[in-house]
Amino acid sequence: MGKGDKKTKKGKISMGSHGNSRPRNAAKKAVAVTPKKEKAEAAPKAEKKAPAKKAAAKKA
């Protein structure tokens, strides 16, 4: 379990490799996840109609 052992951190450092015992990026801190509020069964939303197009003003 020294510099020649590929499975240890010390061995990976000496060989210049990465893996489970020596990841490339440091582990990020866990962020507290806030639970999403569950919505009560709401009535289905009414379909929205596109607004009526207004006639363009005529230039005199």
Residue, then its C-alpha position, 0 to 999 in steps of 0.5 A: m500500500g504505497k506509491g505503486d498501488k493504483k487503488t490508493k490515493k497515494g498511488k494515484i498521486s504518484m502515477g498522476s491518475h484519477g478515480n474514486s479514491r482521488p476524484r478530479n473535482a472536489a465534492k461540492k457541499a450538499v445544498a439543503v433541498t426545500p420540498k416543493k409545495e404540493k398543489a391541491e387538485a385545482a380545476p383544469k385551467a380554461e383554455k386561453k383564447a388569443p386576443a382579437k386582432k385590432a384593425a390597423a388605423k388607416k392613414a389619410 
